[in-house]
Amino acid sequence: MRILRVAQNLYPEVPGGGSYHVHAMSRDQAAMGHDITVLTVSDNGSLPRHEERDGYTVVRRSPSVELLGNAISLGVARLLCEGPDFDVIHAHSHLYFSTNLAALKRRLGDVPLAITNHGLYSQNAPEWLFDLYLQTVGRWTFNRADIIFCYTDEDRDRVREFGVDSPIEVVHNGIDTERFRPDGPEIDRIDHDGPVVLFVGRLVEGKRPGDAVAAVSQLAEERNAKLYVAGDGPLRSELDEDHVESLGQLPYEEMPAVYRAADALILPSRAEGLPRTVLEAMASGVPVVVSDLEQVTSVIGDGGVIVPVGDVPGFVEGLETVIDDGAADPRVQIEGQFDWAETVERTTMVLEELCSDGGSRRNDGEL
């Protein structure tokens, strides 16, 4: 297959679960013999506009304007309109203008379109705004797709609630369970004589890092707990506390050793898809304390504690629970269900089926 992968961000120049998913999927599909081109947006002038790496091709286009963290690129529009033919377009996240353009390309052309839903809501904009978006442009974009990939049954149902009727395939967002395991070395930079709580992710409003800081501050007084933060972002100033240590943005290759050094992972986000960080921590044997988001709750099981969004005392209690009592082996919840090799295999199989019949459907309705 010749696959055009449309992705706003790409690892390693932009860290994060979604950008790593795009990179790893492209790398592994290329290793299977497919011809992969990733079209992305970048304002980094030191990076080439066209690059061959890890078996796939990267095409970068500069942003023309930015709105609510969403870079709009006329270069992406031009390539989609005038670029070479592909067997299928696979766009990542309906939240980005590039995916809207891919949907328009499908509306006007005959190249099948797949869209992976990495999470319904943006972490950079208020929920009410994205409710409006999902009821209009977002729904229209989803309904141009010949197939939508969702990580969980709950996420599939949430997409349907917005009036989306394109076919949906549930394919779990797997991780490399051989790399993320309880046994192995721990990172030297985490060295604390007390409970170690880990926060992994971008320091943006939607992740609510301030709640993690506030919760661990109470544990610091009572139990000498310390919060280690792996990530960076505009809310970095919220980490300026004695009981918080920033590890900065770490290479993905170092993360197994980071998880193994922790006693618990905290993720107080108000919006998520199915975070790789939660899966990676649990696969590493680390219990998690996370916000009560239905698409995440279904995965946790006995591997951690669920807390309402914004409930700092609840996060304190949850951390105390997993630190004192532990949790049923968190890895049991992950093994056999969230394996990355299966994610690649199933995604590729669906794309091949899409190519074989020129697209499973085409919805030409209006908003």
The 8 nearest C-alpha neighbors of each residue, nearest first, counted from 0:
[[1, 33, 2, 34, 86, 351, 87, 354],
 [0, 2, 34, 85, 86, 35, 33, 3],
 [3, 1, 35, 87, 88, 85, 0, 4],
 [2, 4, 88, 36, 37, 89, 35, 85],
 [3, 5, 37, 89, 90, 88, 36, 2],
 [6, 4, 90, 38, 37, 89, 91, 39],
 [7, 5, 39, 91, 8, 90, 38, 4],
 [6, 8, 39, 40, 97, 95, 5, 9],
 [9, 7, 18, 6, 13, 39, 40, 10],
 [8, 10, 18, 13, 11, 12, 22, 21],
 [11, 9, 18, 19, 13, 12, 14, 22],
 [10, 12, 13, 14, 9, 19, 18, 250],
 [11, 13, 10, 9, 14, 8, 43, 41],
 [12, 14, 10, 11, 9, 8, 18, 15],
 [15, 13, 10, 11, 18, 12, 19, 16],
 [14, 16, 18, 17, 19, 13, 200, 201],
 [15, 17, 19, 18, 275, 20, 274, 14],
 [18, 16, 20, 19, 15, 21, 117, 8],
 [17, 19, 9, 10, 21, 8, 20, 15],
 [20, 18, 10, 22, 16, 21, 17, 23],
 [21, 19, 17, 23, 18, 22, 24, 16],
 [22, 20, 18, 24, 19, 23, 25, 17],
 [21, 23, 19, 25, 20, 24, 10, 26],
 [22, 24, 26, 20, 25, 21, 19, 27],
 [23, 25, 27, 21, 26, 22, 20, 28],
 [26, 24, 22, 28, 23, 27, 29, 21],
 [27, 25, 23, 29, 24, 28, 53, 54],
 [26, 28, 30, 29, 24, 25, 23, 31],
 [27, 29, 31, 25, 30, 26, 33, 24],
 [30, 28, 33, 32, 26, 31, 27, 54],
 [29, 31, 27, 28, 32, 26, 54, 33],
 [32, 30, 28, 29, 33, 27, 26, 34],
 [33, 31, 29, 30, 34, 28, 0, 27],
 [32, 34, 29, 0, 28, 31, 35, 1],
 [35, 33, 1, 29, 0, 2, 32, 36],
 [36, 34, 2, 55, 1, 33, 29, 3],
 [35, 37, 56, 3, 57, 4, 55, 2],
 [38, 36, 4, 57, 5, 3, 58, 56],
 [39, 37, 58, 5, 59, 4, 6, 57],
 [38, 40, 7, 59, 6, 8, 37, 5],
 [39, 41, 60, 7, 59, 61, 62, 8],
 [42, 40, 61, 43, 59, 60, 62, 39],
 [41, 43, 61, 44, 62, 40, 60, 46],
 [44, 42, 45, 41, 46, 61, 47, 12],
 [43, 45, 46, 42, 47, 41, 61, 48],
 [44, 46, 43, 47, 42, 48, 41, 12],
 [45, 47, 44, 43, 48, 59, 41, 49],
 [48, 46, 49, 50, 45, 59, 44, 58],
 [47, 49, 59, 58, 46, 60, 50, 57],
 [50, 48, 58, 47, 57, 59, 51, 56],
 [51, 49, 57, 56, 47, 52, 58, 48],
 [50, 52, 56, 55, 57, 54, 49, 53],
 [53, 51, 54, 55, 50, 56, 57, 26],
 [52, 54, 26, 55, 51, 29, 56, 25],
 [53, 55, 52, 29, 26, 51, 30, 56],
 [56, 54, 35, 52, 53, 51, 36, 29],
 [57, 55, 51, 36, 50, 37, 35, 52],
 [56, 58, 37, 50, 49, 36, 38, 51],
 [59, 57, 49, 38, 48, 37, 39, 56],
 [60, 58, 48, 39, 40, 41, 38, 57],
 [59, 61, 40, 74, 41, 75, 39, 48],
 [60, 62, 41, 42, 40, 72, 63, 74],
 [63, 61, 72, 70, 71, 64, 40, 42],
 [62, 64, 72, 71, 73, 61, 65, 70],
 [63, 65, 71, 62, 70, 66, 72, 69],
 [66, 64, 70, 69, 71, 68, 67, 63],
 [65, 67, 69, 68, 70, 64, 71, 96],
 [68, 66, 69, 124, 123, 65, 70, 121],
 [67, 69, 66, 65, 70, 123, 124, 95],
 [70, 68, 66, 65, 67, 95, 71, 96],
 [69, 71, 65, 62, 64, 68, 72, 66],
 [72, 70, 64, 62, 63, 65, 96, 69],
 [73, 71, 62, 63, 74, 75, 61, 70],
 [72, 74, 76, 75, 77, 63, 71, 62],
 [73, 75, 77, 72, 76, 60, 78, 61],
 [76, 74, 78, 72, 73, 77, 60, 79],
 [77, 75, 73, 79, 74, 78, 80, 100],
 [76, 78, 74, 80, 75, 79, 81, 73],
 [77, 79, 82, 81, 75, 80, 76, 74],
 [80, 78, 76, 77, 82, 81, 75, 104],
 [79, 81, 77, 78, 82, 76, 104, 75],
 [80, 82, 78, 79, 77, 83, 76, 84],
 [83, 81, 78, 79, 80, 84, 77, 85],
 [84, 82, 85, 81, 78, 79, 80, 3],
 [83, 85, 82, 86, 110, 1, 87, 3],
 [86, 84, 1, 87, 2, 3, 83, 88],
 [85, 87, 1, 354, 0, 2, 110, 84],
 [88, 86, 111, 2, 85, 110, 112, 354],
 [89, 87, 3, 112, 2, 4, 113, 111],
 [88, 90, 113, 4, 114, 112, 5, 3],
 [91, 89, 5, 114, 4, 98, 6, 113],
 [90, 92, 115, 6, 114, 5, 116, 89],
 [93, 91, 116, 94, 117, 115, 95, 90],
 [92, 94, 95, 98, 137, 116, 91, 140],
 [95, 93, 92, 121, 96, 98, 137, 120],
 [96, 94, 97, 98, 93, 69, 92, 7],
 [95, 97, 99, 98, 71, 100, 69, 94],
 [96, 98, 100, 95, 99, 101, 7, 75],
 [99, 97, 101, 100, 96, 95, 93, 90],
 [100, 98, 96, 102, 97, 101, 140, 103],
 [101, 99, 103, 97, 98, 102, 104, 96],
 [100, 102, 98, 104, 103, 99, 97, 105],
 [103, 101, 105, 99, 100, 104, 140, 143],
 [102, 104, 106, 100, 105, 101, 107, 99],
 [103, 105, 101, 107, 102, 106, 108, 100],
 [106, 104, 102, 108, 103, 107, 110, 109],
 [107, 105, 103, 104, 108, 102, 143, 363],
 [106, 108, 104, 105, 103, 109, 102, 110],
 [109, 107, 105, 104, 106, 110, 103, 111],
 [108, 110, 105, 111, 107, 357, 106, 358],
 [109, 111, 87, 108, 105, 86, 112, 88],
 [112, 110, 358, 87, 357, 145, 109, 88],
 [113, 111, 88, 144, 145, 89, 87, 105],
 [112, 114, 89, 146, 144, 147, 145, 90],
 [115, 113, 90, 147, 91, 89, 148, 144],
 [116, 114, 148, 91, 92, 147, 117, 149],
 [115, 117, 92, 149, 118, 148, 114, 93],
 [116, 118, 272, 92, 115, 17, 119, 91],
 [272, 119, 117, 271, 116, 120, 273, 92],
 [118, 120, 116, 272, 117, 121, 94, 271],
 [121, 119, 118, 270, 129, 122, 126, 271],
 [120, 122, 123, 124, 94, 119, 270, 129],
 [121, 123, 205, 124, 204, 270, 120, 203],
 [122, 124, 121, 205, 67, 68, 204, 203],
 [123, 125, 121, 122, 67, 126, 128, 129],
 [126, 124, 127, 128, 129, 123, 121, 122],
 [125, 127, 129, 128, 130, 124, 120, 121],
 [128, 126, 130, 129, 125, 131, 124, 132],
 [129, 127, 131, 126, 130, 125, 132, 124],
 [128, 130, 132, 131, 126, 127, 133, 120],
 [129, 131, 127, 133, 132, 128, 126, 134],
 [130, 132, 129, 134, 128, 133, 127, 135],
 [131, 133, 129, 135, 137, 130, 134, 136],
 [134, 132, 137, 130, 138, 135, 131, 129],
 [133, 135, 131, 132, 138, 161, 130, 137],
 [136, 134, 132, 133, 138, 137, 366, 139],
 [137, 135, 139, 138, 132, 140, 133, 134],
 [136, 138, 133, 140, 132, 139, 135, 141],
 [139, 137, 141, 133, 140, 135, 136, 134],
 [138, 140, 136, 142, 137, 141, 366, 135],
 [141, 139, 137, 138, 143, 102, 142, 99],
 [142, 140, 138, 143, 144, 139, 137, 163],
 [141, 143, 139, 165, 144, 140, 163, 138],
 [142, 144, 140, 141, 102, 362, 106, 139],
 [145, 143, 112, 146, 142, 113, 141, 165],
 [144, 146, 360, 112, 359, 358, 113, 111],
 [145, 147, 113, 166, 144, 167, 165, 114],
 [148, 146, 167, 114, 113, 115, 168, 166],
 [147, 149, 115, 168, 169, 167, 116, 114],
 [150, 148, 169, 116, 151, 155, 170, 154],
 [149, 151, 171, 170, 172, 169, 273, 154],
 [152, 150, 154, 153, 149, 169, 171, 294],
 [151, 153, 155, 154, 156, 169, 150, 149],
 [154, 152, 294, 156, 151, 155, 157, 293],
 [153, 155, 157, 151, 156, 152, 294, 149],
 [154, 156, 152, 158, 153, 157, 149, 159],
 [155, 157, 159, 153, 154, 158, 152, 160],
 [158, 156, 154, 160, 159, 155, 153, 161],
 [159, 157, 155, 160, 156, 161, 154, 163],
 [158, 160, 163, 156, 161, 157, 162, 155],
 [161, 159, 157, 158, 162, 156, 163, 155],
 [162, 160, 159, 158, 163, 134, 133, 138],
 [161, 163, 159, 160, 164, 138, 158, 134],
 [164, 162, 159, 161, 142, 138, 165, 158],
 [163, 165, 162, 142, 166, 159, 141, 167],
 [164, 166, 142, 163, 146, 144, 145, 167],
 [167, 165, 146, 147, 164, 145, 168, 144],
 [168, 166, 147, 146, 148, 165, 169, 155],
 [167, 169, 148, 147, 170, 149, 166, 146],
 [170, 168, 149, 150, 148, 151, 171, 152],
 [169, 171, 150, 149, 168, 342, 148, 172],
 [172, 170, 150, 173, 337, 151, 342, 169],
 [173, 171, 150, 337, 342, 170, 174, 273],
 [174, 172, 339, 337, 338, 171, 342, 175],
 [173, 175, 339, 338, 176, 337, 279, 172],
 [174, 176, 339, 177, 178, 338, 179, 173],
 [175, 177, 179, 178, 174, 338, 282, 180],
 [176, 178, 175, 179, 180, 174, 282, 338],
 [179, 177, 176, 175, 180, 255, 283, 174],
 [178, 180, 176, 283, 255, 177, 282, 279],
 [179, 181, 283, 282, 182, 178, 177, 176],
 [182, 180, 283, 284, 259, 183, 179, 282],
 [183, 181, 180, 184, 259, 283, 179, 284],
 [182, 184, 181, 185, 256, 180, 259, 255],
 [185, 183, 256, 186, 182, 259, 255, 260],
 [186, 184, 256, 260, 259, 257, 187, 183],
 [185, 187, 256, 257, 188, 189, 260, 184],
 [186, 188, 189, 185, 190, 260, 256, 257],
 [189, 187, 186, 190, 246, 257, 185, 191],
 [190, 188, 187, 186, 191, 260, 227, 257],
 [189, 191, 188, 187, 192, 260, 186, 195],
 [190, 192, 193, 189, 195, 225, 194, 224],
 [193, 191, 190, 194, 223, 224, 195, 225],
 [192, 194, 224, 223, 191, 195, 222, 225],
 [195, 193, 224, 262, 225, 196, 223, 192],
 [194, 196, 261, 262, 225, 224, 226, 193],
 [197, 195, 226, 263, 264, 261, 262, 225],
 [196, 198, 264, 227, 226, 228, 261, 265],
 [199, 197, 228, 265, 264, 229, 227, 266],
 [200, 198, 229, 230, 228, 197, 276, 201],
 [201, 199, 230, 202, 229, 198, 15, 231],
 [200, 202, 230, 231, 232, 203, 206, 199],
 [201, 203, 232, 234, 231, 233, 235, 208],
 [204, 202, 205, 206, 201, 234, 232, 233],
 [203, 205, 207, 206, 122, 123, 202, 234],
 [204, 206, 122, 207, 269, 203, 268, 270],
 [205, 207, 268, 204, 203, 208, 267, 269],
 [208, 206, 204, 209, 268, 205, 210, 267],
 [209, 207, 211, 210, 206, 202, 212, 267],
 [208, 210, 212, 207, 211, 213, 237, 238],
 [211, 209, 213, 208, 212, 207, 311, 214],
 [210, 212, 208, 214, 209, 213, 215, 267],
 [211, 213, 209, 215, 210, 214, 216, 208],
 [214, 212, 210, 216, 211, 215, 209, 311],
 [215, 213, 315, 211, 216, 212, 311, 217],
 [214, 216, 218, 217, 212, 213, 219, 211],
 [217, 215, 219, 213, 214, 218, 212, 242],
 [218, 216, 215, 219, 220, 214, 221, 213],
 [217, 219, 215, 221, 222, 220, 224, 216],
 [218, 220, 223, 224, 216, 217, 222, 221],
 [221, 219, 218, 217, 223, 222, 216, 224],
 [220, 222, 218, 219, 223, 217, 224, 216],
 [223, 221, 218, 224, 219, 220, 193, 194],
 [222, 224, 219, 193, 220, 221, 218, 225],
 [225, 223, 219, 194, 193, 218, 222, 195],
 [224, 226, 242, 195, 243, 196, 219, 194],
 [225, 227, 243, 196, 197, 195, 242, 244],
 [228, 226, 244, 197, 245, 243, 196, 198],
 [227, 229, 198, 245, 246, 199, 197, 230],
 [230, 228, 199, 246, 247, 248, 198, 245],
 [231, 229, 248, 247, 200, 201, 199, 228],
 [230, 232, 202, 201, 248, 247, 235, 229],
 [231, 233, 202, 201, 234, 235, 203, 230],
 [232, 234, 235, 202, 203, 231, 236, 201],
 [235, 233, 202, 236, 232, 237, 203, 204],
 [234, 236, 237, 233, 238, 232, 202, 231],
 [237, 235, 238, 234, 239, 233, 232, 240],
 [238, 236, 235, 239, 234, 209, 208, 212],
 [239, 237, 236, 240, 235, 243, 212, 245],
 [238, 240, 237, 236, 241, 243, 235, 244],
 [241, 239, 243, 242, 238, 237, 212, 244],
 [240, 242, 243, 239, 244, 225, 238, 216],
 [241, 243, 225, 240, 226, 219, 216, 244],
 [244, 242, 226, 240, 241, 227, 225, 238],
 [245, 243, 227, 228, 226, 246, 242, 238],
 [244, 246, 228, 247, 227, 229, 243, 238],
 [247, 245, 229, 228, 244, 248, 227, 230],
 [248, 246, 230, 229, 245, 231, 249, 228],
 [247, 249, 230, 231, 229, 246, 250, 14],
 [248, 250, 247, 251, 229, 253, 230, 246],
 [251, 249, 252, 253, 248, 254, 11, 14],
 [250, 252, 253, 254, 249, 255, 14, 11],
 [251, 253, 250, 254, 255, 249, 256, 178],
 [254, 252, 251, 250, 255, 256, 257, 249],
 [253, 255, 257, 256, 251, 252, 258, 250],
 [256, 254, 179, 258, 257, 253, 259, 178],
 [255, 257, 185, 186, 259, 254, 258, 184],
 [258, 256, 254, 186, 255, 260, 259, 185],
 [257, 259, 255, 260, 261, 256, 280, 254],
 [260, 258, 256, 257, 261, 185, 181, 283],
 [259, 261, 185, 258, 257, 189, 186, 256],
 [262, 260, 195, 258, 259, 263, 196, 197],
 [261, 263, 195, 196, 194, 285, 322, 260],
 [264, 262, 196, 286, 261, 287, 285, 197],
 [263, 265, 287, 197, 196, 198, 288, 286],
 [264, 266, 288, 198, 289, 287, 197, 267],
 [265, 267, 289, 268, 288, 198, 290, 264],
 [266, 268, 290, 289, 207, 206, 265, 308],
 [269, 267, 206, 207, 270, 205, 266, 290],
 [268, 270, 205, 308, 206, 267, 271, 290],
 [271, 269, 268, 205, 120, 122, 121, 272],
 [272, 270, 118, 273, 274, 268, 269, 120],
 [118, 271, 273, 117, 274, 119, 294, 270],
 [272, 274, 295, 271, 275, 150, 294, 172],
 [275, 273, 276, 277, 272, 271, 278, 16],
 [274, 276, 278, 277, 16, 279, 273, 174],
 [275, 277, 279, 274, 278, 280, 199, 16],
 [278, 276, 280, 275, 279, 274, 281, 287],
 [277, 279, 275, 281, 276, 280, 282, 333],
 [278, 280, 276, 282, 277, 281, 275, 179],
 [281, 279, 283, 285, 277, 282, 278, 258],
 [280, 282, 329, 285, 284, 330, 283, 278],
 [281, 283, 330, 279, 284, 280, 180, 179],
 [284, 282, 180, 181, 280, 179, 281, 285],
 [283, 285, 281, 181, 282, 330, 329, 328],
 [284, 286, 281, 280, 263, 283, 262, 329],
 [287, 285, 303, 263, 302, 329, 281, 326],
 [286, 288, 303, 264, 263, 265, 289, 304],
 [289, 287, 304, 265, 303, 305, 317, 264],
 [290, 288, 266, 305, 267, 265, 306, 287],
 [291, 289, 306, 267, 308, 307, 305, 292],
 [290, 292, 307, 306, 305, 296, 293, 308],
 [293, 291, 295, 294, 290, 296, 270, 271],
 [292, 294, 296, 295, 291, 297, 153, 154],
 [293, 295, 153, 292, 154, 296, 297, 151],
 [296, 294, 293, 292, 297, 298, 273, 299],
 [297, 295, 293, 299, 298, 294, 292, 291],
 [296, 298, 295, 299, 294, 293, 300, 153],
 [297, 299, 296, 295, 300, 332, 294, 333],
 [300, 298, 302, 296, 297, 303, 301, 295],
 [299, 301, 302, 298, 297, 332, 303, 296],
 [302, 300, 327, 303, 299, 326, 329, 332],
 [303, 301, 329, 299, 300, 286, 326, 327],
 [302, 304, 287, 286, 301, 288, 299, 326],
 [303, 305, 288, 317, 287, 289, 306, 302],
 [304, 306, 289, 291, 290, 288, 296, 303],
 [305, 307, 290, 291, 313, 289, 314, 308],
 [308, 306, 291, 290, 310, 309, 305, 313],
 [309, 307, 290, 310, 269, 291, 267, 306],
 [308, 310, 311, 307, 210, 267, 269, 290],
 [311, 309, 313, 307, 308, 312, 314, 306],
 [310, 312, 314, 313, 214, 309, 210, 315],
 [313, 311, 315, 314, 310, 316, 214, 317],
 [314, 312, 316, 310, 311, 315, 306, 317],
 [313, 315, 317, 311, 316, 312, 318, 214],
 [316, 314, 312, 214, 318, 313, 317, 319],
 [315, 317, 319, 313, 314, 318, 320, 312],
 [318, 316, 314, 320, 319, 315, 304, 313],
 [317, 319, 315, 320, 321, 316, 322, 314],
 [320, 318, 316, 322, 317, 321, 323, 315],
 [319, 321, 317, 318, 323, 322, 324, 316],
 [320, 322, 325, 324, 318, 323, 319, 326],
 [323, 321, 319, 325, 320, 324, 318, 262],
 [324, 322, 320, 321, 319, 325, 318, 326],
 [323, 325, 321, 320, 322, 326, 319, 327],
 [324, 326, 321, 322, 323, 320, 327, 286],
 [327, 325, 302, 321, 328, 303, 286, 301],
 [326, 328, 301, 302, 329, 325, 303, 331],
 [327, 329, 330, 331, 326, 302, 284, 301],
 [330, 328, 302, 281, 331, 284, 332, 286],
 [329, 331, 282, 281, 333, 332, 284, 328],
 [330, 332, 329, 333, 334, 328, 282, 302],
 [333, 331, 330, 329, 334, 302, 300, 299],
 [334, 332, 330, 331, 337, 336, 282, 335],
 [335, 333, 336, 331, 330, 332, 337, 338],
 [334, 336, 337, 333, 338, 332, 331, 176],
 [337, 335, 334, 333, 338, 171, 332, 173],
 [338, 336, 173, 333, 171, 174, 335, 172],
 [337, 339, 173, 174, 341, 340, 336, 175],
 [338, 340, 173, 174, 342, 341, 175, 343],
 [341, 339, 343, 342, 338, 344, 173, 175],
 [340, 342, 344, 339, 343, 338, 345, 173],
 [343, 341, 339, 340, 345, 344, 173, 346],
 [344, 342, 346, 340, 341, 345, 347, 24],
 [345, 343, 341, 347, 342, 346, 348, 340],
 [344, 346, 348, 347, 342, 343, 341, 349],
 [347, 345, 343, 349, 348, 344, 342, 350],
 [348, 346, 350, 344, 345, 349, 343, 351],
 [347, 349, 345, 351, 346, 350, 344, 352],
 [348, 350, 352, 346, 351, 347, 353, 345],
 [351, 349, 353, 347, 352, 348, 354, 346],
 [352, 350, 354, 348, 353, 349, 347, 355],
 [351, 353, 355, 349, 350, 354, 348, 356],
 [354, 352, 358, 350, 351, 355, 356, 359],
 [355, 353, 357, 351, 352, 356, 86, 350],
 [354, 356, 352, 353, 357, 351, 358, 350],
 [357, 355, 358, 354, 353, 359, 352, 351],
 [358, 356, 354, 355, 353, 111, 359, 110],
 [359, 357, 353, 111, 360, 356, 145, 354],
 [358, 360, 145, 353, 356, 357, 361, 146],
 [361, 359, 145, 358, 362, 165, 144, 166],
 [360, 362, 363, 145, 143, 359, 358, 144],
 [361, 363, 364, 143, 142, 360, 165, 144],
 [362, 364, 361, 365, 106, 143, 142, 107],
 [365, 363, 362, 366, 142, 139, 143, 361],
 [364, 366, 363, 139, 362, 142, 135, 143],
 [365, 139, 135, 364, 136, 138, 134, 140]]
